[in-house]
Amino acid sequence: MDYPSRQVVFLRYPCYICGVSYSTGPATLNHISTAHGQSLPRRRPGIKRPFNMNYSYQPDRKMGFDLSHHGCSSCWFHSGDYGELQDHVKKEHTTDKGNFIEVESGDEEEEEEIQEIHEAKTVRFEDSNKPMKDEPYDMTVATTIARQIVDLGAMLTKILKM
């Protein structure tokens, strides 16, 4: 069945605390753990994003897309509004509701300090219409290998259940 009205969405996974953005949810969860000392739930490996009648998902930003959204690293939620993502993560996935750093706090020194800490190894999600800097090569390779391992594991599980 064809769904011609579906919009093509490119997802980035920003940290809900400081706004640093990664191309995968697990990379963002690792960042949250190492940089901020917080642990959020992870999606089960090998489970693909469920079908959505409104959106199709484009994992490669070079292939073109209609919308750029902020994706939740812990579940399938996504939104075009970073504030909505922050609210979602705080409400649905955290237990400590008072330990957050708001990026748009008005404190320029604090925002610059956060940016400097993460600039060498990550990119910020700024404007979806602007091209983004490439992420470090080793992270991309590691992510690709991890996805392939997860896919192989899922295929083996299906074969063994036959």
N, C-alpha and C positions, 0 to 999 in steps of 0.2 A: 504494500500500500504506500502511496506517495503522499507526503505532507508538504505541499508547496509553500505554506505560510510559515514554516519553521525558520527561525532566525539562527544563523550560525554564530556560536559564542566561543570566544577564546577565553580560557580561564587562567588567571594568575592566582597564587595562593599567598596573600600577604599575612604577615604577623599581625595579630589583632592588638598587640601591645605597642610596637614601634613602627609598623607599616612597611618593614622590609619585605620584599616580594620574591617568591621563588616560583619555579615552573611546576612543582609538584607539592602535594599535600605533605608527604613524608618529610621532604626537605624542610618545609616550614615547621613541622612538629619537632624536628631535630633542633632547629634554630631556637624555638621557644624553650625547649628543654635546656640547651647549653647556654644561651644568652640570658634567659630570664628565670631559669630554675623552676619552670612550671611544667607539669605533665598534663597533656590533653589526651582524650581517647583517640584511638586510631581506627580507621576503617579496616575491615577484614581483608587480608591480601587475596588477590585473585578475583574479587568481586568487581565487576564492571559497573560504571554509572548506569542507572536504570534509564529506560527509554523515556523521553519527554516529548509530548506532542507539540510543545511550543518552541523547543530548542534542539538543535543538533550541535555537537561539540567538535571543535577543531583544535587538536593538540599542538599543531604547528602554526605559529603566528605568521610565518612567511607564506602560508597557503591562502590567506585572506579570510576575513570574518566580518560579520555585521556588527557585533557587540563585543565589548571586552568587559568581563565581570570579575569580581573578587569571589573566589571559591573558598568554602570552609574546608579546612584540612581534616576535620573529624567526621563530617557527614557530607551529604550531597547538596546542601544549601549553597546558593550563590546569588549575588546581587550586584548591580551596577554601582551601588552606593557603599563606600567603605565603612561609613558609620553604621549602616544596617548590619554589615558583617560583624563589626565589633560588638554590637548589641546582641546579635545572635550567639556568638561564641560565649560571651559573658553569661547569658541567660541559660543556654543549653548545655555547655560543656565545662564550666568551671564551678568550683565550690567556694573559692575565695573571691567574693564579689568586690572587695575593696582594694586590691593590689594591682592597679593598672596604671600604665603611663599613657596619657593621652598625647598623641603626636601633635595635634593642633592646640597646644596649651597656651600659645602666645609667648612662650619662653623660647626665643630664638636661639639662645646659647644651648639650651637643653636639646632642641631639635638638631642643631648642628653637631653636637656631641654624639647623638644617636646615629646620625648619618655617617660621621667619620668612622665610628666603630665598625659599621657594617659595609661600608663602601667598597673595600678591597675584595670581598668575597660574594657580594650579592648586588642586586639592583632594586631600586624603589619603583613601585607602581605609580607612575605619575599621570600622564594623559594617554588614554587608549589610542588616540589618533597619532601620537608621536612614535617613531621607531624606538625600541628599547635596546639598551646595550646588551651584548651577548653575555651570558653567564659564563663562569669559569668552565673550561673544557672538561676538567676531571669530574665535576659534578654532573654534567650532562652524560658523560660516559657511564658513570656509576649508576645514574638513574635509569638509563637504557638497559643496562645489564640486570638491574634489580627487577625491572618490568618483565624482561624476558624470563627470568627465573620464576617469577610469580605466575606468568602465563603457562610455562612448562608444568609447574606444580598443579595448576588447575586442570590442565589436559590430562596429566597422569591420574589425578583423582577421578576424573570422569571415566577414563579407561578402566581403572581398577574396579569401579562400581558396576561395570557391564557384566 
